[in-house]
Amino acid sequence: MLKQCVKNLLDAGLEVEYGLVLFNLSAFSTLPIGAPVSTLKAEVASKSTSNGTCTACALQSARGLLTAREDTGRYVLLVSDGQPYGPHF
């Protein structure tokens, strides 16, 4: 269900530059802000994010993506199916 919701967001045709952080017990896959939507969709579709929910890990990685670019107004959307868990909780 979560993958479908993210796909719907990416298919919406919004004028947004997306980056991606996939995570479970750690952030294990990232794509930089401005990556092609087709690449983002393929990455989400091909990965499984079971075995934990380290939201802190995801947010730390997202911060790295955001600080790598000029600040033109930025947001982080955290999509998770579980309780926060990991080394910072």
C-alpha positions in Angstrom: 0.0 0.0 0.0 2.8 2.4 0.9 4.6 1.8 -2.4 1.4 2.5 -4.3 0.9 5.8 -2.4 4.5 6.9 -3.2 4.0 5.9 -6.9 0.7 7.9 -7.0 2.6 10.9 -5.6 5.4 10.6 -8.2 2.8 10.1 -11.0 1.0 13.3 -10.0 3.1 15.5 -12.3 3.9 18.0 -9.6 6.7 20.6 -10.2 8.8 19.1 -7.4 12.4 17.8 -7.4 12.4 14.7 -5.3 15.2 12.8 -3.5 14.8 9.4 -1.9 15.9 7.7 1.2 14.8 4.1 1.7 15.3 2.7 5.2 14.7 -0.1 7.7 17.2 -0.6 10.5 19.4 1.9 8.6 19.1 4.1 5.6 20.2 1.7 2.8 19.4 3.4 -0.4 19.5 7.1 -1.4 18.9 9.0 -4.6 19.8 12.7 -4.8 17.3 15.5 -5.1 16.5 16.0 -8.8 16.9 12.3 -9.7 14.5 11.4 -12.6 11.0 10.4 -11.4 11.4 7.1 -13.4 14.5 6.3 -11.4 12.8 7.0 -8.1 9.8 4.8 -9.0 12.1 2.0 -10.1 14.1 2.2 -6.9 10.9 2.1 -4.7 9.5 -0.8 -6.7 12.6 -2.9 -6.5 13.4 -2.6 -2.8 11.9 -4.1 0.3 11.9 -2.1 3.5 11.1 -4.8 6.1 12.9 -5.6 9.3 12.7 -2.3 11.3 11.8 1.4 11.2 14.8 3.7 12.0 13.1 7.0 11.3 16.1 8.8 12.7 18.3 7.1 10.2 16.1 8.2 7.4 15.8 11.8 8.6 19.6 12.0 9.0 20.1 10.8 5.4 17.4 13.2 4.2 19.2 16.1 5.9 22.3 15.2 3.9 20.4 15.3 0.7 18.9 18.7 1.6 22.2 20.3 2.7 23.8 19.2 -0.6 21.6 21.6 -2.5 20.9 25.3 -2.5 17.9 26.1 -0.2 15.0 27.1 -2.4 12.4 25.9 0.0 12.5 22.3 1.1 10.4 19.6 2.7 10.8 16.1 3.9 7.9 13.7 3.6 8.5 10.6 5.9 6.5 7.6 4.8 6.6 4.7 7.3 4.6 1.7 8.2 5.9 1.2 11.7 6.9 2.5 15.1 10.1 4.5 15.3 13.0 2.1 16.1 16.7 2.2 15.9 19.9 3.4 17.5 18.5 6.9 18.3 15.4 5.8 20.2 
